[in-house]
Amino acid sequence: MTQINAAEPPLGSTIDNHSQEALGTGAACAKSLASRDLHISSPPPPLAASARSSSSQQDRPWPRVCAAVFGAAWLALAWRPLYPQDWALENVLSLFTAWWLLRLHRHSPLSDVAYILLLLFGLAHELGAHFTYAEVPYDAWSRRLLHFSPDAFFGFSRNEYDRLVHFSFGLLCFRPMREALTASLPQSRSVALALTAAVMVAISALYELLEWAAALLFGGDLGVAYLGTQGDLWDAQKDMALALLGTLIALACSLVAARYDRASRLST
């Protein structure tokens, strides 16, 4: 007869002990792997991520390049303007816009394309401020460099540079304004485009009212130079219409670009 050693534990108890040890080891390994995976895949804290994103946005070269080019052009065109008082009056809005863009860039930077568009419009405006809008010699420059007279070709009887800049305002400033409004008031694309178009038209009308008020306030040659009607009774309405035309063209380009982007995402 086989004797059972009293010191040895029963077979079932040994198996249960081994099972519990195995389960404990497996749970510990699973917990370790889970914590390691959580540590690796967990996103960075929101504040740190936003700080890095803001820092990377502000480290882009194009905003600084555009600011440097505009600053150099501003200094060059500030030298001996044709009518110094009119130049100072024209640059009140330029300085206010530069201050607003600086504050906006610190919190919600615009795209590089938006800054380039603003640079082009700013250069056109400063050129008009240097000569006054009614006396920018674009036709003489064109005849000298290209042997072509825009005034003769289109039958212009007045200096049309101011009309070009009003059209450029709607065309070039639409995208920067849309980005600024979207950053301040997040909304759907269609609402953002409609709101941007409305704001652009409102700014154009407000500028005409400011011109009228400045002409009444200062009067004389300064008021005439700043108003720049050149004898056209419908100058304000034509300026607003051209700004609206530029806005509608920019709006159409934005819609086409949005549809192209959507088609590209669906195809990929």
Order of alpha helices (4+ residues) and beta strands (2+ residues): alpha-alpha-alpha-alpha-alpha-alpha-alpha-alpha-alpha-alpha-alpha-alpha
